[in-house]
Amino acid sequence: MALSLSFNRVSGPRAIAFCWWLLIAAGIGLRVTASVFSQGFVHADEHQQYLEVAQGIVYGPWVKFWEHERGVRNYLYPGCLALLLWLLEKVGISDPVHQETATRALMSLSVFASISLLARDWLRQGRFAAAFCLLSLAALSPDVIYMSIRTLSETAAMIPLALSMYFFQRRPFLTGLLLGTMFAVRFQTAFFTLGFLALSLYDDWSAAKWTNGATWKITAGLILSLSLMGFIDRVTWGRWFHSPIEAFRANITEGVAASFGTSRWDKHLEWTALLFAEAVPLFGFILLVLGLFYERRFALVASIFLFGHSAIGHKEYRFLWPILPIGLAVFSAGFESACAFLRSRFWKAAFVALLTCCLVKGSWSRLGHLDWNPEPSRASSLALAKVGRRADVTGVAVYNIPSAACGNYFYLRRNVPLVFQYGDDPSVLTCEPLWPQGKINYVIARTEDATLFLEMQLEEMDIVHDLGIYRLASSHSR
């Protein structure tokens, strides 16, 4: 049966159309729900490198971390986030909590739409099993949803990667533009670019199209987007391509990345195998390996990225996130090949039913392992947002919570002093030069430390999860 699908109209059996749009609706609903109820950030970079910088561009004050002191980040991605915040402000969404929710939802929906485009293409090609498997995983997997609502560069890189997979043989110039954009968002994705160029060179060699092949068009698009990235660096950092050069110098030459910890070379492979084994018990690793053969072109791109990261000493689980669209595509191709191998309708139905049970079991297990509301970032962010809404705030001190795990000015959204103090004795707060000047009149601290503030005459104003909001008595704030 020939199947065709478009975003405007689905032709074919009604049951197929109904199931397809039901998955689309479920994917949208779950992402919006997760964006509303999942607060805080899973890694400091998610906030301090992107959201904090974006709000600084739009609203003014922001906490600057070492990456933006040295200029190891290109301003393309924070600039896009800043544009989004500005647009949200224009339509009346100015509260930082609501802006964060909207940003995460739009990020997640963009990732979902990009992967859905691949699934739609497979359906139009008649690859029914692969298309529905890919869409189902993208729509319903807790891990996919969890990754996609984050504002990390790893998440943002998924969008141009998935679109590059879709446009690779259709619009090579656009593919080059997307690959350059992906690099500007996250420099480590250069490994993907090498993979796509290798595939394109092979295709041109096979078709004997050296002079007018797709490689030249991809390269032209890549040069154009990289030139734009270099121009942004020239405007913001004062030197063409400052950010990738400085990032390489800091993280590789000087070993700054390795100072945060190193792992053995196969750690990323181990994490990948364990994730699929837990997310899809019994079948995860088998279908993944099977899919590597049937979707070997994109598997090559993924392997270059994976082994390139394996050669770098500092490893984190989130570094694997950009590979998600390829991983889902490879697994879906493995599922398709397994279905093709089973000739009998009975065995196909039994296999699908068993795999569905394994996916449900794996999803339930993964759902419990994911930290949807990490602390102290959630509590500190919401507490700062509450303080920022108070008209009498003149300055805020955050006690025993590091700035890297705090919501900072994105949530405070007031042009007032924001200081951080650490220690077992809260009197360190009085050592802050702004304290005796009366410029600090609110303190955010863990409720377990409340007894330490008795002698400081701090009035408890609110409790946000395990953090208290305290106001300095007016007689002490003069």
SULKA-V221479 format. One record per residue. D_LAST is the distance of its C-alpha to the last C-alpha in Angstrom with 1 decimal. Layout:
BEGIN
[[D_LAST] [D_LAST]]
END
This chain:
BEGIN
[[79.3] [77.5] [73.9] [71.6] [68.1] [65.7] [62.2] [63.8] [66.8] [68.3] [72.1] [74.0] [74.2] [71.7] [70.8] [69.8] [67.7] [66.1] [65.2] [63.8] [61.5] [60.5] [59.3] [57.4] [55.7] [54.9] [53.4] [51.2] [50.1] [49.4] [47.3] [45.2] [44.7] [43.8] [41.3] [39.6] [39.6] [39.3] [35.7] [34.0] [36.0] [38.8] [38.2] [35.2] [37.2] [37.5] [33.8] [32.6] [35.7] [36.3] [33.9] [30.8] [32.6] [33.9] [30.6] [29.3] [32.3] [31.6] [27.9] [26.5] [24.3] [26.1] [26.3] [29.3] [31.7] [34.5] [37.1] [35.4] [34.6] [38.3] [39.5] [41.8] [41.2] [42.9] [40.7] [43.5] [42.3] [38.5] [39.5] [41.6] [38.7] [36.5] [39.2] [39.3] [35.6] [35.9] [38.9] [37.2] [34.4] [37.1] [38.8] [35.6] [34.7] [31.1] [29.6] [29.5] [31.2] [34.0] [34.3] [34.8] [37.4] [39.2] [39.3] [40.7] [43.2] [44.4] [44.7] [46.7] [48.9] [49.7] [50.9] [52.9] [54.5] [55.5] [57.2] [58.8] [60.3] [62.2] [63.3] [64.6] [66.5] [68.2] [69.1] [70.7] [72.7] [74.0] [72.0] [71.2] [70.3] [68.1] [66.3] [65.5] [64.5] [62.1] [60.5] [60.3] [58.5] [56.1] [55.4] [55.2] [54.4] [51.1] [50.8] [51.4] [48.8] [46.3] [46.8] [46.9] [43.5] [41.7] [40.4] [41.6] [43.9] [46.7] [46.5] [46.4] [49.5] [51.5] [51.8] [53.6] [55.6] [57.0] [57.7] [59.4] [61.6] [62.6] [63.2] [64.7] [68.3] [67.6] [65.3] [65.1] [63.2] [60.5] [60.6] [59.9] [56.9] [55.5] [56.1] [54.2] [51.3] [51.3] [51.2] [48.3] [46.3] [47.4] [49.4] [51.1] [53.0] [55.3] [57.6] [58.2] [59.1] [61.7] [63.2] [63.5] [65.1] [67.5] [68.6] [69.0] [71.1] [73.3] [73.8] [74.7] [77.1] [78.7] [79.3] [80.2] [77.6] [76.3] [76.0] [74.7] [73.1] [69.8] [68.4] [68.3] [66.4] [63.9] [63.4] [63.0] [60.2] [58.6] [58.6] [57.2] [54.2] [53.6] [53.7] [50.9] [48.9] [49.5] [48.6] [45.2] [44.7] [45.7] [43.2] [40.3] [41.0] [43.2] [46.4] [49.1] [49.0] [46.1] [44.7] [48.0] [48.8] [45.5] [45.5] [48.9] [48.0] [44.9] [46.3] [49.9] [50.4] [47.3] [47.4] [43.8] [44.9] [47.1] [44.2] [42.9] [46.2] [49.9] [52.6] [56.4] [58.1] [59.2] [55.9] [55.5] [59.0] [58.3] [55.2] [57.3] [60.2] [58.0] [56.2] [59.5] [61.0] [58.3] [57.8] [61.5] [63.3] [67.0] [67.1] [64.0] [65.4] [69.0] [68.1] [65.7] [68.5] [71.0] [68.7] [68.3] [72.1] [72.2] [69.0] [69.6] [68.5] [64.9] [65.3] [66.0] [62.7] [60.8] [62.6] [61.7] [58.0] [58.2] [60.1] [58.0] [54.9] [56.9] [57.4] [53.7] [52.4] [49.0] [49.7] [47.6] [48.9] [47.0] [48.9] [51.9] [50.4] [51.7] [55.3] [54.9] [57.0] [59.8] [59.6] [59.9] [62.8] [64.6] [64.4] [65.5] [68.5] [69.4] [69.3] [71.6] [74.1] [74.2] [75.0] [77.7] [79.3] [79.7] [82.5] [82.8] [80.7] [80.4] [79.0] [76.6] [75.3] [75.1] [73.3] [70.7] [70.2] [69.7] [67.4] [65.3] [65.1] [63.9] [61.3] [60.0] [59.9] [58.2] [55.7] [54.8] [54.4] [52.3] [50.1] [49.1] [48.5] [46.1] [42.4] [41.4] [37.7] [36.7] [33.6] [30.9] [31.1] [31.7] [28.9] [26.3] [27.4] [27.3] [23.9] [22.4] [24.2] [22.7] [19.1] [20.1] [21.3] [18.0] [16.6] [12.9] [13.0] [11.2] [12.7] [15.1] [16.3] [19.9] [21.1] [24.8] [26.1] [27.5] [26.8] [30.5] [30.5] [27.5] [27.4] [24.9] [24.2] [27.4] [25.9] [22.2] [23.4] [20.1] [19.2] [16.0] [15.8] [18.0] [18.4] [20.9] [20.9] [23.9] [25.0] [26.1] [23.0] [19.6] [18.0] [18.9] [15.9] [13.7] [16.3] [15.2] [13.9] [11.4] [9.8] [8.3] [7.2] [5.1] [8.4] [9.9] [9.5] [13.3] [15.9] [19.6] [21.9] [25.3] [25.6] [27.6] [24.6] [22.7] [23.6] [22.0] [18.5] [19.1] [17.4] [14.2] [13.8] [14.2] [15.7] [18.9] [19.2] [22.5] [25.2] [27.0] [30.2] [29.2] [25.6] [22.6] [19.5] [16.5] [13.0] [10.1] [9.3] [6.7] [6.1] [5.6] [3.8] [0.0]]
END
